[in-house]
Amino acid sequence: MKFEVTILGSSSATPVYNRNPTAQLLNCNEKFYLIDCGEGTQQQLMKFGFKASKIDFVFISHLHGDHYFGLIGLLSSLHLNGRIKPIKIFAPAALLEILTIQFKYSETVIRYPIEFIATEADESRQIFENADMTVETIVLNHRIPCTGFKFVQKKRLRKLIIEKLESENIDVEYYPLLKRGVDLALPDGRALLNSDYTIDSEKPKTYCYCSDTLFDERYFNSIRDCDTLYHESTFLHEMLDRANQTHHTTALQAAQIAKMTGAAKLLIGHFSSRYKTLQPLLDEAISVFEHTEIALEGVTYSI
């Protein structure tokens, strides 16, 4: 099953040096989930070959503009392009008021349903579930209420060993039960042991998205042992005081967090506009956690 994330924006605060404010597109089994929606997200979707019409779920971490200023434009374009299917938005409650005012004063009546689910930054909780995965909030420590998001694949059904089933003339009516891990007794007396005719599916994977936050051990349990951790890394560690003042994290701290929580891979992003080149941030993180990569815009990372 496909489980991958494409970086649409990796800059903090403002677009600069060909980097756009935060936005990511998660693909889970060809269902698309937009994570934050900074300014320019529509352009980035078009640039990298994605159709905005395929996005059915939007997750907004907090209400600083670099994480949601692109949303009103995206929703308006979907309206103008004739969308009729619903879209779900998971975000702080105040965003609904912002969207309502925008549509009110532009006299826009969106032609498709918007289902708004308010998030809370008081404790981690599950906010979404479908056949492919669950989503939980991660309570972060920023200047305003802010949540990250933990995307957890659901375990797939077992895989049938078709050649063996066909060679033994096992009726296809038994296949669904075998896929579910059931042992069967056939009318002719034969026993079908699930372990003989199926193999286990791949271990489900987890993607943790941590947007703006201070280094704070209180959210570490929420992200422990994830396969891919995206963590903001706004500054080099030489600017730790500035990071603390603005409730952000350094590249070194992000690497420490990945190491402390047992992440398999770390993506760093949300870079300050002061950095024209990102190699120093990558070097700093790798010095602590080897399996670190820069969240480069337009690149798709397998989770």
Secondary structure as the mmCIF struct_conf table of DSSP 4:
data_model
#
loop_
_struct_conf.conf_type_id
_struct_conf.id
_struct_conf.beg_label_comp_id
_struct_conf.beg_label_asym_id
_struct_conf.beg_label_seq_id
_struct_conf.end_label_comp_id
_struct_conf.end_label_asym_id
_struct_conf.end_label_seq_id
STRN STRN1 PHE A 3 GLY A 9
STRN STRN2 SER A 11 SER A 11
BEND BEND1 SER A 12 THR A 14
STRN STRN3 VAL A 16 VAL A 16
TURN_TY1_P TURN_TY1_P1 TYR A 17 ASN A 18
STRN STRN4 ARG A 19 ARG A 19
STRN STRN5 PRO A 21 PRO A 21
BEND BEND2 THR A 22 THR A 22
STRN STRN6 ALA A 23 CYS A 28
TURN_TY1_P TURN_TY1_P2 ASN A 29 GLU A 30
STRN STRN7 LYS A 31 CYS A 37
TURN_TY1_P TURN_TY1_P3 GLU A 39 GLY A 40
HELX_RH_AL_P HELX_RH_AL_P1 THR A 41 LYS A 47
TURN_TY1_P TURN_TY1_P4 PHE A 48 GLY A 49
HELX_RH_3T_P HELX_RH_3T_P1 ALA A 52 LYS A 54
STRN STRN8 ILE A 55 PHE A 59
BEND BEND3 LEU A 63 HIS A 64
HELX_RH_3T_P HELX_RH_3T_P2 GLY A 65 HIS A 67
TURN_TY1_P TURN_TY1_P5 TYR A 68 GLY A 70
HELX_RH_AL_P HELX_RH_AL_P2 LEU A 71 LEU A 80
TURN_TY1_P TURN_TY1_P6 ASN A 81 GLY A 82
BEND BEND4 LYS A 85 LYS A 85
STRN STRN9 ILE A 87 PRO A 92
TURN_TY1_P TURN_TY1_P7 ALA A 93 ALA A 93
HELX_RH_AL_P HELX_RH_AL_P3 ALA A 94 TYR A 105
TURN_TY1_P TURN_TY1_P8 SER A 106 GLU A 107
BEND BEND5 ARG A 111 TYR A 112
STRN STRN10 ILE A 114 THR A 119
BEND BEND6 ALA A 121 GLU A 123
STRN STRN11 GLN A 126 GLU A 129
BEND BEND7 ALA A 131 ASP A 132
STRN STRN12 MET A 133 VAL A 139
BEND BEND8 ARG A 143 ILE A 144
STRN STRN13 THR A 147 GLN A 153
HELX_LH_PP_P HELX_LH_PP_P1 LYS A 154 ARG A 158
STRN STRN14 LYS A 159 LEU A 160
HELX_RH_AL_P HELX_RH_AL_P4 ILE A 162 SER A 167
TURN_TY1_P TURN_TY1_P9 GLU A 168 ASN A 169
HELX_RH_3T_P HELX_RH_3T_P3 VAL A 172 TYR A 174
HELX_RH_AL_P HELX_RH_AL_P5 TYR A 175 LYS A 179
TURN_TY1_P TURN_TY1_P10 ARG A 180 GLY A 181
STRN STRN15 LEU A 184 ALA A 185
TURN_TY1_P TURN_TY1_P11 PRO A 187 ASP A 188
BEND BEND9 GLY A 189 GLY A 189
STRN STRN16 ALA A 191 LEU A 192
HELX_RH_AL_P HELX_RH_AL_P6 ASN A 194 TYR A 197
STRN STRN17 THR A 198 ILE A 199
HELX_LH_PP_P HELX_LH_PP_P2 ASP A 200 PRO A 204
STRN STRN18 THR A 206 CYS A 210
BEND BEND10 ASP A 212 ASP A 212
HELX_RH_3T_P HELX_RH_3T_P4 GLU A 217 TYR A 219
HELX_RH_AL_P HELX_RH_AL_P7 PHE A 220 ILE A 223
TURN_TY1_P TURN_TY1_P12 ARG A 224 ASP A 225
BEND BEND11 ASP A 227 ASP A 227
STRN STRN19 THR A 228 GLU A 232
STRN STRN20 PHE A 235 PHE A 235
HELX_RH_3T_P HELX_RH_3T_P5 HIS A 237 MET A 239
HELX_RH_AL_P HELX_RH_AL_P8 LEU A 240 GLN A 245
TURN_TY1_P TURN_TY1_P13 THR A 246 HIS A 247
STRN STRN21 THR A 250 THR A 250
HELX_RH_AL_P HELX_RH_AL_P9 ALA A 251 THR A 261
TURN_TY1_P TURN_TY1_P14 GLY A 262 GLY A 262
BEND BEND12 ALA A 264 ALA A 264
STRN STRN22 LYS A 265 GLY A 269
STRN STRN23 PHE A 271 PHE A 271
TURN_TY1_P TURN_TY1_P15 SER A 273 ARG A 274
BEND BEND13 LYS A 276 LYS A 276
HELX_RH_AL_P HELX_RH_AL_P10 GLN A 279 ILE A 286
TURN_TY1_P TURN_TY1_P16 SER A 287 VAL A 288
BEND BEND14 GLU A 290 HIS A 291
STRN STRN24 THR A 292 ILE A 294
TURN_TY1_P TURN_TY1_P17 GLU A 297 GLY A 298
STRN STRN25 THR A 300 SER A 302
#
